[in-house]
Structure formats: C-alpha cells, structure tokens
Amino acid sequence: MAIECLVITLILAAVVFSFAQADRIRWVIATIPLGILPLVNCIADFICTNIIGCELPRNIAVIIIIISVMASCVWIGIASGFLRTNRMKIPYISVGIAFNIVLALILVNYYLCL
C-alpha cells in the first residue's frame, strides 16, 4: 500500500508545483493537506520496513492513520480560510475531508486485513 500512497503523494506534489508556478499560493496552501495522510503512510512504512526491519504493527499503523487524518482535516479547515468565497470553501472542505476519510478507511482496512 506504500506504493499507492507514494503515487498519490507524487501526483499531489505535481499539482502543488503547478499551482506554485502559476502564482496560485492560496491553492498551494489548500492542496498540501491532502498529501499528509499518504505521505505519512509512506514514511511510516519505509521506516519500519527498511530502517527497523519489521512490518508496521497494525495498532501503530491505525494510530498513525488516525492522527494523520486529524492533522489533515484541521489543516483543511485552516486552509479554507485562505479561499475567497463560500462558493470555493464549502466544496473544498467537503471534498478534502471526504478524500481523507475514504483514504483512511482504505488504509485501515488494508492494515487490519494483514
């Protein structure tokens, strides 16, 4: 699952880079929190498998996922303040939190089914 999260992180990094090149700093700030959960999952998996030399324990993985989702959702709420209108804020908050919850459910299901 680390490879899938790495691909998601790289795609979001490309989007952030594109927004930065277009001087859309508000959207850079708004896009970064979407990459927190997949990036943290990649880092935790890399540290456990390559540095420590063991599989990521289920309970630790679930705790890391929950903390990452909470941090990402808080950042989404803060980043929504940088958007100009409610027409932009409400869909951004809704889709951003939905993305995080769906990805978190997929990751938790993956780790619990190991």
C-alpha positions in Angstrom: 0.0 0.0 0.0 3.0 2.2 0.4 3.5 2.4 -3.4 -0.1 3.5 -4.0 0.3 6.2 -1.3 3.6 7.3 -2.9 1.9 7.7 -6.3 -0.9 9.8 -4.6 1.8 11.9 -2.9 3.7 12.5 -6.2 0.5 13.4 -8.1 -0.4 15.9 -5.4 3.2 17.3 -5.4 2.8 17.9 -9.1 -0.4 19.7 -8.5 1.2 21.8 -5.8 4.1 22.6 -8.1 1.8 23.6 -10.9 -0.2 25.9 -8.6 3.1 27.4 -7.4 4.3 28.1 -10.9 1.0 29.8 -11.7 1.3 32.0 -8.6 -1.8 30.5 -7.0 -0.4 30.4 -3.5 -3.9 30.1 -1.9 -4.4 26.8 -3.8 -0.9 25.6 -2.9 -1.8 26.0 0.8 -5.1 24.3 0.1 -3.6 21.3 -1.7 -0.8 20.5 0.7 -3.0 19.0 3.4 -4.4 16.4 1.0 -1.0 14.8 0.8 -0.4 14.5 4.6 -2.1 11.1 5.0 -0.4 9.3 2.0 3.0 10.9 2.8 2.9 9.9 6.4 1.9 6.3 5.5 4.8 6.1 3.0 7.2 7.4 5.6 6.0 5.1 8.4 6.1 2.1 6.1 9.6 3.0 4.9 10.9 3.5 8.4 9.5 0.2 9.6 10.5 -2.0 6.7 13.8 -0.5 5.7 15.3 1.0 8.8 13.9 -1.1 11.6 13.5 -4.2 9.5 10.0 -5.3 10.6 6.4 -4.9 9.4 4.4 -1.9 10.6 2.3 -3.2 13.5 -1.4 -3.0 13.0 -2.3 -0.9 16.0 0.6 1.5 15.4 -0.5 1.8 11.7 -4.1 2.6 12.7 -3.0 5.2 15.3 -0.7 6.9 12.7 -3.5 7.0 10.2 -6.0 8.5 12.7 -3.5 11.2 13.8 -2.7 12.0 10.2 -6.3 12.3 9.2 -7.0 14.6 12.2 -4.0 16.8 11.3 -5.0 16.9 7.7 -8.6 17.8 8.5 -7.5 20.6 10.8 -5.2 22.0 8.1 -8.1 21.8 5.6 -10.2 23.9 7.9 -7.4 26.4 8.4 -6.6 26.5 4.6 -10.2 27.1 3.8 -9.8 30.5 5.4 -7.4 31.4 2.6 -10.1 30.8 -0.1 -12.1 33.9 -1.0 -15.7 32.9 -1.2 -18.1 30.3 0.4 -18.6 29.0 -3.1 -15.0 27.8 -3.0 -14.7 27.0 0.7 -17.6 24.6 1.1 -16.8 22.2 -1.8 -13.1 22.3 -0.8 -13.8 21.4 2.8 -16.4 18.7 1.8 -14.2 17.0 -0.8 -11.0 17.4 1.1 -12.4 15.7 4.3 -14.2 13.1 2.2 -10.9 12.3 0.4 -9.1 11.9 3.8 -11.8 9.7 5.3 -12.1 7.4 2.3 -8.3 7.0 2.0 -8.1 6.4 5.8 -10.8 3.7 5.6 -8.9 2.0 2.8 -5.6 2.1 4.7 -7.2 0.9 8.0 -8.9 -1.9 6.1 -5.6 -2.8 4.5 -3.7 -2.9 7.7 -6.4 -4.8 9.6 -6.7 -7.4 6.9 -3.0 -8.3 7.0 
